[in-house]
């Protein structure tokens, strides 16, 4: 058996340490190891992109395997094949000589075959009197046997990545359809909201999809598309709840308690005295608050709020709400205005809105008046936090969202 000896290439082809390593690896094949040659070939086909091979190179590898007479590559037999270039060209579907040599070099570079050159560079076998091959010069297929498990593992990972990509692509297609039809339905039926801005956002997201996308291209787009869909559903749900409560307006008088489990007064117990304001308790409608957006998205859109968190960083919604109280006081927003915002939007979204106001503080004359205006819009179902966050993210040059 001619396996494991390190040989140098004939002619001008250089010897490299990588070639030495591949030949030494082939020499470490376990005793008695064997593998079905077409199985390892299929695994190599699955991993061709990772190996840096083109389809033509795989056709050449297929042709080389046809010159190996056994069905299995085995450590107990010689795995050297010695066809001429003319024979290889015929079995590789008429590939030209220049192309054949290029792809043979690519197979060697990928570590799937090893050259074993004779003294004059010819490929041949020397047989004994019984007709058995004593020595052969050509292409050694033993690296395929040595790397059989590695290639199988790589093929499984490629198949798993392909399945993930297919799922992400299908999910994005469904999400695109949902957003498109929800926008159309809202516009046709006259639902309140800035549907022009939402549609522009949808068109912007669709325009970011590359012609030949990878999973890394699609994931951030899918996240933002899902967030946009959630924002649309929030707006529609808010309007339906508003219509329901308007139809049952008599019941409002009975809901005088504050249904928030975490009041803003718990976060700033002395702020009422400091501002000289009186606590205001207003009747609450049976309307669910708008669902909060991902914390990572809020922090990416509004990075300045982080410096008001503990230690100059924010890692939870509670820390964001605490920082929003500090910013509220700094910008001169009264406790009652902020409490109204919490009642209308929910404490998380009120804190996120306060972070947005801080981000644009230089363009706002009265932060308190601005917050009250947004609060009234939220009560009417006309305020959408999503477009504000997206606009700030684009302004910071961060088109692709990363949610922590």
ABEGO torsion letter per residue (X at the ends): XBBGBBBBBBEABBBBAAAAAAAAAAAABBBGBBBBAAAAAAAAAAAAAAAGBBAAAAAAAAAAAAABABABBBAABBABBBBBAAAAAAAAGGBBAAAAAAAAAAAAAAGABBBBBBAAGBBBBBBBAAGBBABBBEBBAAAAAAAAAAAAAAAAAAAAAAAAAAAAAAAAAAAAAAAAAAAAAAAAAGBBEBAAAAAAAAAAAAAABBABBBAAAAAAAAAAAAAAAAAAAAAAAAAAAAAAAAAAAAAAAABABBABABBAAAABAAAAAAAGBBBBBBBBBBBBBBBBBBAAAAAAABAAAAAABBGGBBABAAAAAAAAAAAAAAAGBBAAAAAAAAAAAEAAAAAAAAAAAAAAAAABABAAAAAAAAAAAAAAGABBAAAAAAAAAAAAGBABBBBX
